[in-house]
Amino acid sequence: MAKKSNIEIKIKDSSNAERALRKFKRLCDLYGVGKEYRKRKEYKKPSERKKEKEKASSKRRAKS
């Protein structure tokens, strides 16, 4: 489960904008923002999600 919080980056006048952007992206990954966005992008029926999950697990088993 992703953490529920606002992401806030404080930038000082002397700090680099690129560094702040990297820090923001890292925090977004940590909080699962991108994953949640992709999940909500389109609605999938529970049966479809279950089929995808089973397919992924069988694919993982086949690799090992």
N, C-alpha and C positions, 0 to 999 in steps of 0.2 A: 504494500500500500504506500502510495506516495505521501510525502509530508504535506500538510496543509498550511501554507504560510505565504506571505507576500515576499517577493524577492526584491531586495533593496541593495543598491551599490552606492556607496558614498565616494565621490570623486573629489580629490583635493586639487587645488589649482596647479600644483607642481607635478601631478601624476600623469601618466601616459594614457591616452584614450584607448589605444589598442590593448593595453594591459587590462583596463577596466572592462572592455568588451569580452576579452577572454575569460575574465573572472565571472562575468554575467552568464556566459554560455556554460561554464562549468557548473554554476549554481543551478541553471535550468536543467542540466542533465541530472544533477544530484536530486532535485525535487521531482523529476520525471515529467516535466512540462511537455517535452516533445513527444514522449510516449503517449501521454494522455491526449494530446492533440490528434495524433494519428488514430487513436482508438475511437475518438468521438467524431472524426471526420465524416464517417458514414455509418449508418445504423446497420448492424448485422443481427439477424435472428439468432437466438441462443443455440438453435440446432446447427446453424452454419459455424458459429464459434466453436462448438463442440467437435464438429467434423475437422476443422482446421487444426485444433489442438491435438486430436488423435493422429492426423496426418503428420504433424510435426514430430510427435513422439515416435511414430514408426520410422520416420526418416532418421532421427537420432539413433534409434536402436540399430538400424541398418548400417550406420557409419561405424559403430563399435563392434 
